[in-house]
Amino acid sequence: MPAIVVSTWIPRSDTHVYEIAGKQESIGLEVYDLTVNGGLSFNVKSRSGREIEAKILPYGLFTFKSEFKEVTAEKILEFKKEVRELLIEDIFKPAQAVTYQQIKDGILPIGFHATVFDGGVPMGLQSVEASEVKVYFDMPRLYSTKSNIYVNGSVTEDGMRMIEFLLYTVLGSNYVNTMVETMSKVYNDMVDVEGILEEEDFKDIRETMISIAALRKRCSERYGKLKQAVSNFKHTHEIYDEMGKTRDQEELAKALDVKGNFQRLYRDSDYIIPLWRDVLITDLENLNFIVNTRLGMQTSIETQKEEKEMKLLQAIFLVGVISSIIALGAMPGAELTLYSPEGSLIAHGKLVSFKVQELMSFGVIAIIVSILFFLLFNYVYMRLSSRIFGG
């Protein structure tokens, strides 16, 4: 009977395999025939009631197989969607919460690929044949999860292992391509921040600093996952090279060009790792330095401006106090003439002001009151300035 195998890959290890095996009861679905032997195998009944054979390998390849009476493009898409929900919502969410959240946040990209066994083969596909197995694929789109692989013939367990290595390299290449697209998006966001920075005023520069911090976090998280993936590529390639292969496996692996696909993964990794590190991470660090420098300069300018304003206020208060005292001191003995509304002279005399002791007392009180008023005004002014310029 025709069958569809939906596969996916993310960087994993033996620890992750045993973690899922130990938390099978938390999955919430009917799980049976579970075995752990060089990987995790089990049968599960999905939410729709479909019987699915699942396999999780230590290097991160997940495969989900189910039989169909007839295979159509619609059923392939439907099964891929069902497997995605099964893996992410029913397995990762209860068993590996960190992985689940990283997938949801876009930190860990995940793609799903379909391989059809003994089903109808679309026209126009290339094919290779070895050990009574014929494999069809769309070569220009082989490394895209939107392209399917079709396998006809008697596929043994040994032959399936070679097909799994092919699927691993296809999904690994898709992972790298997704990271290239992510890098382009991060770079465009960084260019946007640079453009905004050229026009920003002092208050808004702190928002730019927050944007840069978010970009650096986003870049660092994904770069970490990319390095994990590259390490996984090398480890899996070692497993492939060191495993003892039968003659049929050698023939099928050669026909599928598994070794060439691993080399392709290395070339792509050698390209993207330095690009991500030197272009994104270094540029973001430089941009962060520029923003911090500009913030420091603008803070210094605003501080100098505040100091000048405070010195001016101090001078105004000082001049006002001294002028008042001088004016009061000059008033005693001044002539004073009073006229009626009609213009006739009413009285003429001299103004008697404070005595010297009273003048001195008034001067001291005036200075003290002025100082207290200045301190109060200075406190209010500094509080308002910190709110305005401090965001």
Order of alpha helices (4+ residues) and beta strands (2+ residues): beta-alpha-beta-beta-beta-beta-alpha-alpha-beta-beta-beta-beta-alpha-alpha-alpha-alpha-alpha-beta-beta-alpha
